[in-house]
């Protein structure tokens, strides 16, 4: 199986070592917590743990800003930065912007909450320790990603390619090889171990960056496990891997219908005019092992696309085209905005065409919330209702919590 670029493998090894050191430091300090006074004893322990983690963060940030240039050079690529990221800016703060000391208070709170829920002191302290382990791990990895992202942002015409670390789940496989020109990162589901490799282009054909190469590397049993039996069969029968995986997002409780792709802007709705879409599972059930009929229905319901199984995306604008708003370069204004941003390396934040899908969702949610604050219904001209206001607030809060980093759709 093809390996990661050498610079990426070296960097991952260094990050793992720093993560292990951080987790070990956390464990040592957590042992000093007194069951008789959890909060006070933990605050005392933080007096020496916070400086230790801060020092580790500084090392992580320094390694990460150096990694970007090494990763580019290892691919025969290089883009000089417009400025240098200062590693000191990433030390002593939590990934979400809080102070490090405030972030690290949470394991004590977790332990006390567990006791309130009926756990023994021993069980509660064990739960707090596990929470601290996770905090140490994520703080190190997120510090590294933040520092690398800032360094990369200072380099014109560069971005990330998402590379898999097989075996990967279906949600990750369909994102294999996706090139992020501006987006600083992607949402990682729990235990996701995919990587962002700094690059200026998508290295197509690599097992880790080609969704179909990854799918075909699995045994049939592994394909069924990661994509579902019907979904895996649909892909084997020629269906677009993204259409199959994404259909599960809007699936009904029965598993026979999906809302994915049936909205006004959805690909299936736009190409077929229909608002009902069967899932691959339903298609195979209805055709009762008749593969020819099943394949016809996979075409009818938009799973087998005219563009075929293209690792770069069978839909226009899915990858490095002109985005969801450029329609493959046919929209003049959006196309011109994207071309200008690519040429200069600078985006106009007011132009939706140069936003990522995640940024557009966050911008729309913010606009809706502003409408609510002004007493207007963001969904139309009808009076603002409490339900509409609460919905807008909830959506805006949700996207703020994830910093707008959701799976691209």
Protein Blocks (a to p, Z undefined) as FASTA:
>chain_A
ZZddfklmmmmmmmmmmmmmmmmmmmmmmmmpcfklmmlmmmmmmmmmmmmmmmmmmmmm
mmmmmmmmmmmmmnopacddfbdcdfklmgoiafkopafklmmmmmmmmmmmmmmnopaf
klmmmmmmmmmmmmmmmmmmmmmmmmmmmmmmmpghiacdddddddddfklmmmgoiacf
klgbdcddehiabdcdddfbdcehiaklcmklmmmmpcfklmmmmnojklmmmmmnopaf
klmmmmmmmgcfkopacfehpamklmklmmnopabdcdfklmmmmnnopaklmmmmmmmn
omacfklpafkopaghklmmnojklnnolamklmmmmmmmmmnopacfkbmklpcfklmm
mmmmmmmmmmmmnopafkbmbdcdfklmmmmmmmmmmmmmnnopacdZZ
